[in-house]
Amino acid sequence: MIDTGYCSAATGGWCFGSNELPSASEAFVAWPPNLIMRVVSLLPSCTEILFALGVKPVGVSHSCDHPEAVADIPTVTSTVIDYEDHTADEIDAQMQSVDGAVYDLHLDQLAALKPDLVVTQATCDVCAVDATQVHDAVTKLDTEPDVLTLDPHSFSDVIDDIQRVGDAINESEAATTLTTELQTTVEQIEATTETAVGTNGRPRTAVLDWTDPPIRAGHWVTEMIERAGGDASFQPAGASEPVSWKQITEYDPEVLVVTPCGFERDRARDAIDDLKQRQGWEEMTAVTDGRVYAVDGNALFNRPSHRLVDSLEVLQWCIHPEPVALSDATRNYVSHLARPNRRSI
């Protein structure tokens, strides 16, 4: 579950974390001050971080869509998956039918941009261009740029990666400022959580990042549920993983958050409609209590950038809504499904 967002069970699981990082050195030569670095970002989360640090990349992946200024930046990747207007099961079927690479890195386009640094990821084997492929590709370029491989597996890792990116692009001070602001916000969220948990306890919480087949979100999500005041015992300790519908109904979540990889809020609502057809849906506590939420996974939970703190705020609001007030902008990422026979918002 990460970033570009159409992770799938194509390799028999879901968003498996890679344990074999490229052997190429990532010791960067100090970049001269006041000289603009040419950076290519191969993942949406890093593109978001770069913009937040005041650096516009010269090249991005086909999945990079935020902020709006990314629209005029050349892309250096593509995918064989057609995910527009397709359901979760249709996208999964496409992923499983692929013989070869799901994502392509276009070497000619990359070479034309003459990057000084290429940023990739090793968190998920089926979510973006393979990190080893990136390391091999840059050796074929005349300039042979540095490669920074991000591999976050926890909420804390994501915050640390912001500093790593800042250090790599000679924006350490900007990264420190941003991470300090984020930590302050997280501390405020945790203070609210402590009070809410003292009053209401920790509701059984389930977060799914795919619905057909059902996938329970891992990586940073488990830690986020705990920070937001929920019972995270249903989530995996590591990467996202397939789960049976029976396991979900037996856990009987009191709060259900559906945030499919790559799906915006309305498509997440559509994915929930598929779950409604399953046996036991109407008896689930989260359903009878009106505590089912569709969340824009493409903007929030799936991408390990600074916006994961916004995701934490959203998650806390889902779990402990009374003491939490979301901004209108953040609230637009969430749809609260009402109890059966009542109107959703």
N, C-alpha and C positions, 0 to 999 in steps of 0.2 A: 504494500500500500504506500504509494509515493507518487507525487509529482505529476507525471505526464498523464496519467491516470487510467489507463485501461489495463490494469493488472489482471491476470487470469489464471485459471487452473491449467494453463497450457503445458506445464511441466509436472503436472500431478499434484500441485499445491497452489499456493497463492502468494505472490510477492515474496519469494524466499530471499532471505538475506544472504549475501555472498560472503563466504569466509576466506576466499582467496583473493586478496588484494594484489594489484599489479606490483611487480618487484621494482619498477622504475623508481628512482629517487625523487622525492618531492621536497628536496632542500632547495629553496629558491634563492637565486642571486638577488642581493639587495637592489631594489629598483631606484633609479635616480630620482630625487625629489623634483616635483613640478613637471615631470615628464608623463604624458598621458599614456597609460598602458592599454594595449589593444587586447580585449578580453572576449573570448567566445564562451557562452554559457550553453551547456547541453541539457539543462534541466530548468523547468520553470521556477522552482524555489530559489535557485541561485540568481536567476535573472531578477527576481523580486528583491533579493538582498542587495545586488549590485546597484539597482536604482535607489534603494533606501540609503545606500552609502554614497550616493552622488556620482556613480559611474555608469555610463551608458555602454552596454556591450556592443561590439561591432558585428557579432553574429549570435544567433540563438537557435534553439530547437523549434521544430514545427509546433510543439505544444505550448510554447511560451506565449501567454496572452495577457499578462498583467505586469506593469500598468499599461494604459492605453498607448503610451509612447513606443511600446515594443512593436507595434504594427508595421512600422516602416523599416525595421531592422532585417537584414537578410537572414534566411534560415539555411541551416546546413544539414538538417536531418529530415527524414520522412518515415512514414509507416505504411505497411501493407494493409492495415486494419481500417475498415470503413466503420466508424463509430457514430456518425451523425444519424440521428433518428432511428437508432437500433436499440432494442431492449437489452437488458443485462444478459439474458441467456443467449441472444443472437451474437453479441460481442464475444462472449465466452466461447461459443462454437467456432467463431472465426479464429480466435487465438489458438484453440486446440488443433485447428486444421492447418496451421502454418507449418511448412516444411522449410526450416532455415531461420534466418533472422527476421524478427518482427519489425525492428527499426534499422534504418540505413543511415550511415554517415557518409555524406558526399564529399569526398576528398578534394575534388577540384574547387568546389565552393569554399571549403575550409582554407585551402591554400591561397585562394585569391584574397582572402581577408587578412593574411599575414599576421595571425595572432601572436601575442607574446605569452599568453596564458589561455589554456583551455580548461574549463571546469566541468567535471563529470561526477558520476555517483556510482557507488558499489552496494547500496542498500538493498536493491531489488533487482533480481536477474531478468525479470520480464517487463520492466517498466520503462526502460530507456536504452539507449545505445550501451552495449556492454563496455565496462571500463577498460578491459584488456584490449578490446578493439580500438578504443580511443588511443591508448598508449602505443599500440602498433602503428596506428595511422600517423601520429605526429612524427614518428621517425622517418616517414617518407617525405616530409615537408622540408624545404630548403632551410627554413628558419628554425625548425624543431623547437617549438614553444614548450614551456613548462606545462605540466598537467597537475591540477589539483583535484584529488578524488575525495569527495565528501561521502561519509558513511555513517550517518546518524541512526541510532537505534533507540534513543530515548529523548524525552523532552529536553533534558539537560544537554544532551549532545547537540541538539539543534541550536540552542543558544550559543554553545561553544563554537559551532561552525561559523556563526556570523563573525566572530573574532578571527577565525582562521582565514576566512575570505578577505576580511579587512587587512590583515597582515600581508596576505599574498598580493594585494593590489595597491599597497602603499597607502591604505586608508585606515590605519590602526586606530587613530584617534576617533574617527567617525564611528568605527565599529564599537569602540569602548563606550562612546556616548550612547549609541543605540542599545547595546546590551544592558547598560546601567538603567536606562529608561524602562526596558522590558522587565528587568528584575524587580524594579519598583512596582510595576503594575502587577506582576505575579505575586509579590508579597501582599499587596492589597487584596487580591483575589483570595489568597490563602487565609488571610485574617477573616474575611467574610465567611469562608468555608468553615473555619473553626467554630464560629458562632452558630452557623446553620446546622452543623453536625451535632453540636451540643444540644440543640433543640429538637431536631428531626431525625437524627441518626444518619446512616449511610444507606440510601435506597439501592436495591439490587439494580445495577445498570448494565445494559448491553449496548455496545456500539458495533454496527455492521458496516463494513466498507464494500460489500457487494451483496446482492440478494438472490441471484440465481446462477450458480449455487450460493447459498448463504456463506459469507466469510466474516469471521469476527476480527475486528481490527486489533493489530498488535503494534509493535515498535513503540512509538511515543504515546499512543492512545491510552494504554494501561496506566501509565504514570499520570496522564492528564485526568483520568477519571478519579484517581485518588486525590489529586490536588484540588479537584472541583467538588469533592465531598461525596462521591459515590462509592459503592461497593464494586470493586473491579475484579472480583474473583472469577468472573466468566471469561475475561479476556485472556489471551495467551501471554506467556512471559516473554516471548520473542517476537518473531515476525507474524504477520496476519496469517490465518489458517482457515481452511474449510471447516464447517461445523454442520452437523445434521439439524434438521428442523426439530427433531425430537429433543436434542440437547437444549435448544433454545426454549421450547415449551416447558421442559422439566426445570430449567433454571427459573423460569417464570419472572422475567424482569419487571421491575416496578417502573423503570424508565427505559425506553427503547429509542435509540438515536440511529437513524439510517443516513449514512453519508457516503454513497457509492463513489468509488474512484472515478474522477473525471466528470461526474454528473453535477450539473447545476441544480438549484433548489427544486425547480419544477420537475426535472427528470427524476430527482430523488423521490418526489411524491409519487410519480408514476411507478417507480420501483416498489414502493410500499403497497401500491394497488395489487402487485403480483403476490405479495406476502398475504394479503387479505384472503386470497383464495385457498390458503393452506388450512388444513384441519387444526383446530385449537386456537386459531387467531383470536376469535371473539372472546375466548375465555382467558386470554393472557391478561395479567394484572395491569400492565402498562396500557392495554387497550381499554379495559373496562374503566380505568381511572382517568382516561384521557391524557396519557403522558407519553405519546408517541410523537417523535419529531423527525421531519425531513430537513436535512442540512446540506447546503452547497459544499460538497466535498472537494470540488474542483478549486474553489477559492480558499477553503480553510483546511480541513483535517488532513487532506491527502498530501499537502505540500509542506515540507519541513523548512519553512522560512520564518521570519519574524512575525508573520501573520498567524502563526500557531498560537500566539498569545491571545489574539482575537478568538481563535477556536476555543481556547480555555475559558474565556468569558462566556461564550455561547454554551459550552458544555455545563458550566456552573449554573447558568440560567435554566437549562433544561432540568438539572437535578434539583436545584434549590431556587425556584423562581421568585419567591417572595422577597428576599433581601437584595435581589439583583435587578438593576435597570440597564438594559442594553441601549446603545445609541440607535437611532433610526437606521443608519447605514448598516450596522452589524445585524440588526433585527431583520433586515431584508434577506439575509442569508438563511433564515430559518422559517419553516412552516410548522405550526403546531396543529397536529391533528386532534380534533375534539373527540369526545366519547361517541360511540356509535349513535346515529340518528341526531347528532348535533352538528352545527356548522363549524368547519375548520377555519383557521386564520393563518 
